[in-house]
Amino acid sequence: STVRGSRDFEATTLETVTQARATALEARGVEATAQADEGLTAALGRLFAIAEAYPQLTATAGFRDLQGQLAEIESQLQFARRFYNDTVVTLNTALRTIPSMWFAGIAGVQPRPVYEEADPTRRSAPPLAF
């Protein structure tokens, strides 16, 4: 019973990480990206807890591949957040300057929100210990 519960937890965790990864890659817009980022971070936390409980897991090639893919996704998300914020700051600044503000008013261009983490402690990548 305990072994089955542990196995089910591990399978559920892997499914959650896989789904969170897919959601992060498909996220469009600030809100969707923020939610995908939070889901991926939570799923990774559970995955790394399992890895700590089973050190032999980190020795497998499949887990190392997954770890590399997850690191790449985190890097892509971080780049996308920075690129988006830089672009939004440039746009919002232009909307406050003459003559851009006149043309923006005619075209109906509005300021855009900057992407910010809901939890400031999550601004850096979680520490990995394998």
DRENVOTOR-416184 format. One line per 8 residues: number of its first residue (from 1); their letters; for each residue x, z, y of C-alpha. Coordinates in steps of 0.02 Angstrom, whole numbers, plus 32768, in hexadecimal, padded with zeros to 4 digits. Layout:
# DRENVOTOR-416184
NUM	a	X Z Y  ...
This chain:
# DRENVOTOR-416184
1	stvrgsrd	8000 8000 8000  808C 802E 8079  80F1 7F95 8046  805B 7F23 805A  8035 7F6E 8106  80E9 7F53 813A  80E8 7EA0 80FA  8043 7E7C 8155
9	feattlet	8089 7EC6 81F6  8123 7E58 81E8  80BB 7DBC 81C6  8047 7DE4 8257  80DD 7E00 82C8  8128 7D58 8299  8082 7D01 82B8  8073 7D59 8360
17	vtqarata	8122 7D23 8394  8101 7C70 835C  805C 7C6A 83BC  80AA 7CBB 8456  8138 7C3C 8451  80BD 7BAB 8447  8055 7BF4 84D5  80F0 7C0A 8541
25	leargvea	8123 7B55 8527  8075 7B14 8550  8051 7B86 85E5  801D 7B2E 8684  8007 7B84 872B  8041 7C2A 876E  7FBD 7C96 871A  7FD1 7C45 866F
33	taqadegl	808E 7C4F 8678  8088 7D07 86A6  8013 7D2E 8616  807A 7CC8 859C  8118 7D20 85D6  80CA 7DCB 85BB  808A 7D9B 850F  8133 7D56 84DA
41	taalgrlf	818F 7DF1 8515  8118 7E63 84B6  8126 7DFB 8417  81E4 7DF9 8424  81E5 7EB6 8435  8189 7EC7 838F  81FA 7E46 833D  8298 7E9F 8375
49	aiaeaypq	8252 7F45 8336  8240 7EF6 828A  82F1 7EB0 8296  8333 7F5E 82BB  82D7 7FA3 8223  831D 7F1A 81B2  83D3 7EF3 81DF  83E0 7E75 8151
57	ltatagfr	835E 7E0C 81AD  83D9 7DE3 8238  8450 7D9B 81B6  83D9 7D0E 8186  83EE 7C62 81D1  8334 7C53 81F5  8332 7CF1 825D  83CE 7CBA 82BD
65	dlqgqlae	837A 7C12 82E0  82DE 7C6C 831D  8347 7CDE 838A  839C 7C47 83D8  82F7 7BEF 83F7  82AD 7C8A 8448  8345 7C9E 84B8  8332 7BE7 84EC
73	iesqlqfa	827A 7BFF 8514  829F 7C9A 857C  8323 7C37 85D9  82A9 7BA8 85F8  8224 7C20 8637  82A0 7C73 86AD  82D7 7BC9 86F0  8222 7B92 8707
81	rrfyndtv	81F7 7C32 8766  828C 7C1C 87DA  826A 7B62 87F5  81B2 7B84 8819  81D9 7C11 8892  825D 7BAA 88EE  81E3 7B1A 88FF  8155 7B8C 893B
89	vtlntalr	81C5 7BE1 89BC  81FA 7B36 89FE  8145 7AFB 8A07  8105 7B9A 8A58  8192 7B95 8AD9  816C 7ADF 8B01  80B4 7B0A 8B19  80E5 7B80 8BA5
97	tipsmwfa	8150 7B04 8C06  8122 7A7B 8C7F  80FD 79EA 8C5C  80E6 7A0F 8BA2  805A 7A89 8BC5  7FF5 7A01 8C1D  8004 7987 8B8C  7FE4 7A10 8B0D
105	giagvqpr	7F45 7A40 8B6A  7F08 798C 8B68  7F33 7979 8AAF  7EE7 7A22 8A82  7F89 7A67 8A3A  7F82 7B25 8A28  800B 7BA6 8A0A  802B 7BCD 8953
113	pvyeeadp	804A 7C77 8903  80F8 7CA9 88CA  8109 7CD7 8812  812D 7D91 8802  8139 7DFE 8768  80AE 7E7C 8759  812D 7EF7 8714  81D0 7EF9 877A
121	trrsappl	8231 7F3F 86E5  8214 7E9A 868B  8273 7E31 870A  830B 7E33 869B  8314 7DFC 85E6  82FC 7E88 8567  839D 7ECA 851B  83C1 7E86 846E
129	af	8418 7EF1 83EC  843B 7EA1 8343
